[in-house]
Amino acid sequence: MKIILASQSLRRRQLLEEIGFQYELCPKDVEESYPEHLQCEQIVEFLAEKKSMAFTDEEIPDDAIVLTADTIVWLDGNSLLKPTDEADAIAMLGKLSGRKHRVATGVCLRSNTKKKIFHVLTDVFFRELSLEERTFYVKKYRPYDKSGSYGIQEWIGYIGIGRIEGSYTNVMGLPTKEVYEELMRF
């Protein structure tokens, strides 16, 4: 089976390549809205499936699997979205500073005959981050395309994260172990 990766995320592309899968890239623009009553893992599963359903059955070849995913940062019962600007990014990192938050990724694998939706949760523990550290990171790395305003694989992850419980690659945007295992079973 060939894989159709419906994602604009460079990190997801790299991670899929790193676990040995070749793929055809075919992102679609999908509005990432969801019903307000949904909670953490429900949100990511809903959005992963919504992205998958942007493909009609006719667009999926008989020998293909469409892979879609969505990742959120969850804190205090709310999803931290991508920051709108520098001040928002710095403030968002301030909310995460010295606290635990959850990163959730939902994945949908879909062929013409079946569909598998699952999620992976990882707890991330930040140490206290000074305003200077948060400002330096945002100015240098410009994390405006990242939920929660950070990339674990960047400077802030190296100096600010005390520990994680769960999948490291999940925090990057694609839980590779689980994706590999589900693709092997699919």
C-alpha positions in Angstrom: 0.0 0.0 0.0 1.2 3.5 -0.7 0.8 6.3 1.8 -0.8 9.6 0.9 0.3 12.1 3.6 -2.2 14.9 3.8 -0.2 17.4 5.9 1.7 20.6 5.4 3.9 19.9 8.4 7.6 19.6 7.6 8.1 17.7 10.9 5.5 15.1 10.0 7.1 14.5 6.7 10.5 14.1 8.3 9.2 11.8 10.9 7.4 9.6 8.4 10.6 9.4 6.3 12.7 8.6 9.4 10.6 5.5 10.2 11.1 4.3 6.7 7.9 5.1 4.8 7.8 6.7 1.4 4.7 8.7 0.7 3.0 11.0 -1.7 2.4 14.4 -0.3 -1.2 15.7 -0.9 -2.2 18.3 1.7 -5.7 19.8 1.5 -6.9 23.0 3.1 -9.3 22.1 5.9 -10.8 24.5 8.4 -9.6 23.3 11.8 -12.8 24.1 13.6 -14.6 21.6 16.0 -17.6 21.5 18.2 -17.0 23.5 21.5 -18.1 20.6 23.8 -15.2 18.4 22.6 -12.3 17.8 25.0 -8.6 17.1 24.4 -8.4 13.7 22.7 -11.9 14.1 21.1 -10.7 17.3 19.4 -7.6 15.7 17.8 -9.5 12.6 16.6 -12.3 14.8 15.2 -9.8 17.0 13.3 -7.8 14.1 12.0 -10.9 12.5 10.7 -12.2 15.8 9.3 -8.9 16.2 7.3 -9.3 12.6 6.0 -12.8 13.2 4.9 -11.7 16.0 2.7 -10.7 13.2 0.3 -13.6 11.6 -1.6 -13.5 7.8 -2.0 -12.7 8.3 -5.7 -9.6 10.3 -4.8 -8.1 7.4 -2.8 -6.5 4.8 -5.1 -7.3 1.2 -4.2 -3.7 0.6 -3.1 -3.4 3.7 -0.9 -3.8 4.8 2.7 -4.5 8.5 3.5 -2.7 9.6 6.7 -3.9 12.7 8.4 -3.1 14.0 11.9 -3.7 16.9 14.2 -1.8 18.0 17.3 -2.9 20.3 20.2 -1.4 21.5 23.4 -3.9 21.2 26.3 -3.7 23.2 29.4 -6.4 23.9 32.1 -9.2 22.4 30.0 -8.4 24.5 26.9 -6.5 24.0 23.7 -3.6 26.4 23.2 -3.7 27.3 19.5 -1.0 28.7 17.3 0.1 32.2 18.5 -1.2 35.2 16.6 2.0 37.3 17.1 5.1 37.7 19.2 3.4 39.0 22.3 0.9 36.1 22.2 3.7 33.5 21.8 5.6 35.0 24.8 2.5 35.0 26.9 1.5 31.5 25.9 5.0 30.2 27.0 4.4 32.1 30.2 1.3 30.0 30.8 3.3 26.8 30.2 6.2 27.9 32.4 6.7 25.8 35.5 3.7 23.6 34.7 2.7 20.3 33.2 0.6 20.3 30.0 -0.6 17.6 27.7 0.1 17.2 24.0 -2.4 15.2 22.1 -2.1 14.0 18.5 -5.0 12.4 16.7 -4.3 10.2 13.6 -6.6 8.9 10.9 -5.6 6.2 8.5 -8.1 5.7 5.7 -8.4 3.5 2.7 -11.3 2.8 0.4 -12.4 -0.1 2.6 -11.5 0.9 6.2 -10.6 3.7 8.6 -8.7 3.7 11.8 -8.7 6.7 14.2 -6.5 6.9 17.3 -4.8 9.3 19.6 -1.6 9.5 21.6 -1.2 11.7 24.8 2.1 12.9 26.2 2.6 15.0 29.4 5.2 17.7 29.2 6.8 19.4 32.2 8.3 22.8 31.7 10.6 24.4 34.3 10.1 28.0 35.2 11.0 30.1 32.1 12.1 33.7 32.5 10.7 36.4 30.4 14.1 36.8 28.8 14.3 33.1 27.9 10.7 33.2 26.4 11.4 36.4 24.5 14.8 35.1 23.1 13.1 31.9 21.9 10.2 33.6 20.2 12.4 36.2 18.5 14.9 33.7 17.3 12.7 30.7 16.4 9.4 32.5 15.5 7.1 29.6 16.6 4.0 31.0 15.0 3.1 27.8 13.3 3.2 25.7 16.5 0.4 25.0 18.9 1.5 26.1 22.3 4.2 28.4 20.8 7.0 25.9 21.0 8.8 23.1 19.3 10.3 20.4 21.6 13.1 19.8 19.1 14.2 23.5 19.3 16.2 25.5 21.9 13.2 25.9 24.3 12.8 22.1 24.5 16.5 21.6 25.2 16.7 24.1 28.1 13.1 24.3 29.3 11.6 20.9 29.4 12.4 19.0 32.6 10.8 15.7 31.5 8.1 14.2 29.4 5.9 11.2 30.1 5.0 9.5 26.8 6.1 9.8 23.2 8.7 12.4 22.3 7.7 12.3 18.6 4.1 12.9 19.6 5.1 16.3 20.9 6.8 16.9 17.5 3.5 16.2 15.8 3.4 12.5 14.8 3.7 9.6 17.3 5.9 7.4 15.2 5.8 4.2 17.2 2.1 4.1 17.2 1.8 5.2 13.5 4.2 2.5 12.5 2.4 -0.2 14.5 -1.0 0.9 13.1 0.2 1.0 9.5 1.7 -2.5 9.9 -1.7 -3.7 11.2 -3.8 -1.8 8.6 
